[in-house]
Amino acid sequence: EKPVEMTVLYELDALYEGCKHGEAEYMMADMFVSTMRQMDEFDKITLNEINIEKNPGYITEIDPDGFMNLRAADIILECDGNIRDISFLTLFTTNPETGSVEFYGENAILGAIDYLQTGITPTIYFAEGHGEKSIDKYANLVNMLKTQNYAVKPLNIGFTGSIPEDATTIVFAAPAEDISDKENVKEIKTTNQN
């Protein structure tokens, strides 16, 4: 494991300001701050807090071209000269059934750290060509996977003739037709190689 610098673009304790205990904003701040403090306990993670209102030059220093579109409370992870940013707002989702706010920050952070240390982004392919539901029908799932450092792509095995080498997982979402014997053989060969 390589050391990781984790910088939060805010002072953590200031996230509670203006929030009342029990309100959604307070709970979001508390989930975020607790996770950051837990991450800081790991030997290989160093936590920094930068108030970008007081230090606006930090963003220009880390992202001179402005491609990362950094905002207050975003997270910057650095390891071996590589940088990964995580938007604060992508760490939360609202449960459509209960309306409660859920926190996915720990998974997103650990996924980004894994990428920085290995250089590998796991890729999940959604199969097409068998009457499967379109990847567009799973927008919430796709967004959640992306926040957890997965790449998500469509795949038509019958058209491409093979499974890509970067495929970690292939999802067949409610196929209407069976997979052909030809595709099954290809899958077995690729699975055995990986």
N, C-alpha and C positions, 0 to 999 in steps of 0.2 A: 504494500500500500504506500502510495506517495502522499506527501502532505498536501492539504487543500486549504486555500485561503477562502473563507466564506464571508462576503461583505454584504451587509444589509444597508440599503440606502435610506436609513432612518435611524433615529435613536429608539431602541426597542421600548423603553419605558414610556416614551412620548406617544406611542400608539394607543395607550389607554386614555389619553387626554380627551375630554369631551364625551366620554362614553360612561354610561351608567351600568353598574353591575347587573347582569341578567339580560341586557339588550344584545341584539345580534352583533352590533359593532364591537362590543366589549368581548363577547365570546370569540369572535374572529381574531381580535387582537391577542386574546389569551392563548388560543390554540397556536397562533403563529409564534408568539414570544416563547411559549413553553418549548416548542419544537426547536427553535433557534438555541435556546439555553441547553437543551439536551444534546444537540449536535456539537456544541462547544465542549462538552465533556469528553468527546472522543480525542484520543491522543494526536491523531493526524489531522484534525480539523481546528483551524484557528478562526474564531469569529471576530469580525470587525464591524463597528457601527459607524456609518458616515452620514451626517446630516447634510443632505445635498442643498438645502436652503442656505446653510452657513458655509458650505464648501462646494459651490456650483462647478468649480474647475475640475473636480474629481470625475464627473461624467465626461467632460471633454478629454481628460487624460486617458480614461479607459476606453472611450468610444469616440475618437476624434471625428469620424464621419457621420455619427448619429444613426448608424444602422440598427443599433440595438433598441432604440426608442425607450431609453431607461426612464423610470418614474420612481417617485418616492415609495419606499418599502420593497422595491424589487431586490432580488438577490443576485449577486455576482459571485461565481465560483471560479477560482483560478488554480490550475495545477500544471506544473511543467511548462509554463508559458502559454497554455491553452485556456480559453475563457468560455464560460457558459453562463447565460443569464436566464433567470426565471422571473416572470412577471408575478407580482403579488396577487393580482386578481385571478390568475389561473390556478391558484392553490386551493380555491374554494369552489363548491358547486352547491346548488340548492336541490334538495331531494324533492322531485315533483310530487311524490305521494304525501309527504309530511310537511313540506315547506321549510324544513330545517336546513341550516347551513352545515355542510360537511367539508372537512378539511382533508386535502390530498397532498399536502405539502411535503410530508416526510418521504413519500414515494417519489415525488418529483425531484426532490433534492438528492436522494440516494441514486436515482436513475441518472441524473446529471453528473454526479460524482463518479459513478461507474463508467460513464462515457469518457470523462476526462482522464480516468486512469487506464482505460483499455483502448480508447479510440474507436470503440464499436458501438453503433446504435442498432439495437435489435430491430428487425423489420418484421412486421406482421402483414401478411398479404390476405386480402379478401378475394376468394375465388369467384370467377365469373364464367359464364358459358354453360351452366347447368340449371338455369332458371333461378339462381340465387337472388336474394334481395340485394338491391344496389347498396354499395358502401354508403351512399348518401342517406339511406334510411337509418343509419347507425351513427349519426353526427355526434350525439352525446358521448357514445362509447369511443369513437375515433378521437374526439377532443381529449377525453380522459387519458387515453393511451398516449397521445402526443405529449401531454403534460408529464407523463411518467417516462419520458425519453424513448418512446418507441416511434419508429417511422411506420406509417400505415399507407399501403399501396394496393391498387387492384391487380388481379392476376388472372389471365385467361390461359390456362395450361394448354388447352387444345390449340390455341393460336400461337403461343410462344414456343411450344414444343418441349419446354423444360421448366424446372423450378429454379428460380434464381438462387445463386449461391448465398446471398445475404438473407434468405428466408429463414426466420426463426420459427415462425408459426404460419400455418395457412388455415384460414377460417372458411368453412363452407356454410354460409348462413342460409339455412332453410332451402337447400337445392330442390328443384322440382323434378330433376332428371338424375339418373344414376351416373356415376363417374365411369367413363369408358375403361375397358381392360387396358388399353394402351396407356391411359393416364395413370392407372394404378401401378403399372410396371415402372413407369418413370418415377413415381413418388417413392416406391420401394427402393429403387437404385439411389436416388438422391438422399433418402433418409439413411440408408446404410453408409453412404459416403460421409455424411455429416454426423 
